[in-house]
Every structure is written in structure tokens, then in C-alpha cells.
């Protein structure tokens, strides 16, 4: 290569690098402008006290851009688009019932990213904390606030391969007993004991302090299982159930079901199972739902979908009627305070 060719190559390289730098700067500026617009056009958020024992609140992880992003916030359930009160407590996953909160947090300032579960009282003050084995996924509190559960994604299980692996723990707040992994329970399929190295359990939803429902996966299939902490058993009831959520009266399970047809990256539809008859019915939501839905009341399901701020909350009737509707923009992990729990103890 002669001198003129080398000079020309150098000039081309400089122009290319300059174009990349300009493009990167413009993209960053565009993202910053987008966030600024979101702050101006997004929900109104202000600092304040959040009490988990106040009736009639929707409590959730605030996703609006700004200083209160990821904080637990609250609005009156009757006015979901009203101004939000942000608590100052940050959680990746959150749930509350009967004045007890469970907050799954990232631990910052360490060389290796880590996570913890923090049990909160009604004023969001820390009561206990536990190190987590992986990335937070699900969290639930029992109806009377005396037990909590959490699920994390973990690595290092040899059977997992390219698929995910989970670990689900249940904590009794009265005794301090922690069942670190529900995989230690005995699993029954078709009434017979089942043992395998590929068993995964996730997505607890409580009946009471002793009984719960969850998802069990083994052999490439998923099952709705009924758990009993006294017996340390899991008994399969129905197939193709993930991330169950028990209705306030204890008679139905909302869940995501894997269906044929859609993309393999978005295979789930929101269904409801009648626990008395084991008949299932689809909701009017036809998009893929990768969430553990919550019951706002006995008729309405709340769940998240991707949005401009990361996630928005949507509602749909549980009986298959109606149509999906946005409930709250820029929100995730909803729970509802002061909701009646009568009847849940009589769940099948």
C-alpha cells in the first residue's frame, strides 16, 4: 500500500469513527429526551408515608422515570391514575397482605451482584432479611400476613442446561421456620410419588399458613400442585399451569397457560381454573402474559405487560367477558390492601 492509499484509508477510518460517535451521541440524546418527556407526561409521584394496613390501597412498584423509580408506591384502588405516594423503599418484586410486606431487593455496592428478601411491617420497616440464591422472580404473602414465599432464578443445577431453574422458599413468621426449597417436599403425580432431578417449583399462592398452590415442572410438563407445609407434600391437580393466583374466595386459580400457535417467545395466555370442577376458561386477554396475575377483587384480574416505562398494569374480567384495559401506566407487582379474605380457608 502506497502513501496515498494509507492516507485515504486513515481518512475513511476517521470518518467512520466520527459517524459512530455522532450516532451514539444522538441516540443517547434521544433516549434522554424520551425519559424527560416520560417524566413530564408520566404519573405524578411524590414522597410520603405508605401504610400497608390502610384499607383500599393499590400498592405496587413504581416504574415511572425519576427519583422514585422502583420505589414501593400507593394510590387509592378507586383512583388508580391519581397521584402516587412513593415510600422510599425499593423492591424488584413485592407483595403484601394483612399489613405484612415481602420485598425482594438488589444489594448494591458489592463486587458481585446479589439479592435479598426483606420482610416488612405495615410501615415498611424491616423485620427480617435473608440472602437469596438467585435473581428475584415471584413473591407472595399469606392472607393473614403470617407466612411469606419467594421464588428466584438460580444457576448451577446440572440438569438445567439452557432452560431456567428456580428455587422457592416459604417462611413462617410466627415460628421463624424457613423451608429453603420446596423441591425438598414429596411430589405426587397421579397419586404416586415422583422423584426426578429436573423438578422445579415456583409461583406460590397461599390458601392459609399451611396450604398453598404452586407450579411444579418435571419431564417437560408443568402442573398445578397443592402444597401442605405440615405434611411437606405437593400433589398435582391439573396440567399446563404456571404462576397460579388464588381468588379471594379460594375457589378459582388464575394462571398462564402455554398454548399452541403463538411465537415460542410469547406462548402464554391468561386462563382461570375452577377448583371445584377443574374446568378451565380463557380470559379475553389474547396477548402473551408472562406474569403471576393478581386478583383486584373477586371479578377482576390485574397483570403486567411491557410499556413505555418498562411495564404497565392491565385488567381483564376473570369470567372471560369484557376486554383488557390499562389500569396503571408505569407500574409492576400490584397488591391490594384491606381486601376481604373470607372463604379462602375453604379452598379445595
N, C-alpha and C positions, 0 to 999 in steps of 0.2 A: 504494500500500500504506500503510494507516494504521499508527499507532504500535503498536497491539496485535498486528497481523499481523507487523510486523517483530520484535517481542519473541518471538512464538511461533516464527517461522522460526529465530531465533537459538537458542532453546532446543532445537529439533529438531536443528539442526546440531551443537550441543554434545553432545547425547545420542548422535548417530550417531558422531561422532568418538571419544567416550568408549567406545562399544561396540567400535569398530575397535581402539582402543588395548588394551582389555581382551582382545579376541580374539587380537591379536598377541602379547601378553604370555603368555597361556595356551598358545598354540601353541609359543612359544619354550620355555616351561617344560616343556611336554610333550616336545619334542624333547630338551631337556637331560636330562629324566628317562629318556627312552628310551636315550640314549647312556650314562647312568650304569648302567642295567640291563645294557646290552651290555658295558660294561667289567667288570661283576661276573660276568655269565653267560658271557662270551666266552672265547676261548682264553687260556691262561696264557702270558704273554710276558715275557721277561727279557733284559737286556742281556748280551752276551757276544761271543766271537770266532766268526766263521763262516769256515771254510776251504773253498774251492771244490774242493780236491783231496782232501777227505776222502770215502772211498767210502761209499755207502749213505745219502746225504742227499737229501731233497727241499728245494730252495731256491726261494724264492718271495717275492713282495711281500706283506708282512703288511698286511691290511686291518682288523684289529681296532682298535676305538676306544681311544685312549690315547696316551701319549707315543711309542710305537713304530710308529704307523700310517705306512704307506708305506715302512717300512724293509725291506731285504732280510733275510729270516729263514730259519731252517733247522730241520727236525726229521728224525729218522730216518725213512726211507721206510717201514720196517716198523711205525712207530708214528705215523701222520700226525696223530692227535689229541693227541699228547703235548705237553709244554711246549715253547714255541718260544724259540729263541735269536735275538735281534734284533741286527743288526750295527751299526746306526747310520747305514748308507748308504741314502739314499732314492732310489728309482727309480720312474718311471712305467711303464716297460717294462724287462724284464730277461731275460737268458738266460745260460747257462754251459755249457761243455763243456771237458774236459781242463784244468781249472784256469784257464781264461780266462773273464772275465765281460764282458758288454756291458750298460751301464746308460744308459737314456735318461732325462734329468732335466729338470725345470723349473728355470730360472735366476731366482731371486728377488732383489728389491732393485733392479730396473731399472725404468725408466719404461715400457717396453714388454715384455710377457711374451715370453720367449724360451726356447729349449731347447737342449740339447747332448747329444752322445753321448760317454760316458766308457768307455774300455777299462780293465778292472780285472785285477789279477793274482789269484793264488789266495787272497791275504789281503785282497782287496777294496781294495787300494791303487791309486790312479790311475796309469796308464801314459801314456795319451794322451787328448786331448779334441778334439772337433770341434763347431763350431756347426751347428745343424740348421736347415733351411729351413722347417720347419713343426711341427705337433703330432705327438708320437710315436705310432706305431701298432703296429709289429712289430719284433722284434729276434731275431737268431739267431747262434750261434757254430758254426763247422765242427767236425766230430767230433774233430779233433786240436788244436783251440784256436788255429789259426794264421790264421784268417780270421773276420771278423765282418760282419754285414749289418744294416741297419736300414731301416725304411720310415716316412715321415712323411706326414701330410696337408698339402697346400700350397694356397695360393690365388694368383690372379693369372694362371693359364693361361686364355687366352681361350676355348678350346674347352670348358672345364669346365662353364660355365653353372651350373645348380642341382645338378649331380652333383659328386661328390668328385674330387679329383685327388691323385695320390700322387707321391712321389719315393723311389726305393730306391737305396741306396748299398752298395757292398761294399768292404771294406778288407782288404788283405793285410798282416798284422802282421810278416811277415818282411822284406818289401821296403819297406813304407810306402806302397805304391801304393793310391790311393783312386779307385775308379770312382764318381764322384759321382752318376751317374744311369744306371740300366740301360736307360733309353729311348734311350741312345746306341748300344746294341748293335743288330745287324741282326736283325730279326724275320722268321721264315719261317712262313707258314701254308700247309698242304698242300704243303709243299716249295718254295713260291715266295716270293721276297722280298715283304714287305708294308711299305709306308710310309704313314703317316697322322698327322695332327696330334693325334688323340684317343687315342694309345697310352698306357696306364698299366701299370706293372709294380709288383707288391707281393708280400710274403709269401715271402721266400726261405727255402728249406730246403736245407741243404748235403748233397751226396754226399761231397765232399772239398774240397781247397783250390781246385780248378779247376772242378769241375762242381757244379751246383745245379739245383733246380727252383724255379719261382715261378709266380705268376699273371700273365697278360697280358690286358688288356682293350682291345678296339677294336671299333668298329662295333656296339656294344650287346651284344657277346658276351664271355665270359671263356674263357680257355684255360689248361690246364696246359702250361707250356713247360719244356724242358730247356735250361739255360744252360751255356755254355762260356766261361770267362774268357779262355782263351788265344786262342780264335777270335773272341771278342766277338760271340757269336751266341745267339739264342733260337729254339728250334724247337718248334712246337706239337705236342702229343701227343694231347690229349683236350680236349673242350669242357666247359663248365659246371663249372669247378673254381676254387675260391677258397681262399686261405690253406692251401696244401699243407703237409704234415708227413711227412717220410720216416721209415719204420720203421727200427729199429736194424739190421736185416739188409739194408736197401736194396731190398726187393722190393715194398713197398706204400706208397701215399700215403694218408694220412687228410686229409680236406678238407671244407669246407662246400659244399653243392650247393644251388642255387636250384631250388625245386620249386613246382609249381602248387598252388593251394588256400589255403594259409595267408594271413594278412594280409600286405599288401605291406611292412609294417614288420617282419615276422618271417618271412622267406621261406626260411631255410636249414635244411637237415638235414645231419647228420653222416654221411658216407659214407667208404668205403675203396675204393681202386682198386688192382688187381693190375697192376703194371707189366709183367709178362711177357705177360699176355693182354689187358690193358686192359679187363677185366671189372670192373664196379663193384658194390658191395653196400652196402645201408643198414645202419647200426648200429641197436641197439634204442632209441637216444635219439630220441624223436619231437618234442621241443621244438626251437625255432629256436636255433641255435648261431652266435653272431657272435664267433668266436674262432679262433685258429690252435691247434688241438689239439696236445698233446704226447704222446709215447709214453712211458709209465712203464716199460714193458718190451715184449717182442715181442707181447704179447697184449692190453694194456690201454691205452686212450686216456684222457687227462685234459684237461679243458676247463672253462671258467668259465661260470657262469650268474649272473644277478642274485640278490643275497641281502640279508639284513638289514644287513650291513656294507658293502654295495656289490657284493661278488662272493663266491661260494663256488666251490670246485673239486669237480667231479663226475668219476666214472669210468664207463666202459662197455666191455665186451669189443669188440675190433676185428673179430671174426668174425661179428657180427650176433646172437650169442646173449645170454642173460642179460638184465639190466635195469640202468638207470642207478642209481648210488648216490652219496651225498655222500662225498667223500674228506676235504676240509678246509673248514671254515667260515672266512669272512673271509680269503680268500687269492686271489692272482691271479698270472699269469705263472710257472707252475711249470717247473722243470728238475731233472734228476736226475743226481747225481754218481756216478762210478765205474761207469757203465753200459757193458757191452761194446759195441764198435762193429764187431766182425768181420763181414765180409760187405758192409758199406755201400759199399766201393770197387768192388764188382762190380755195382752197380745198373745197370739198362738205360740 
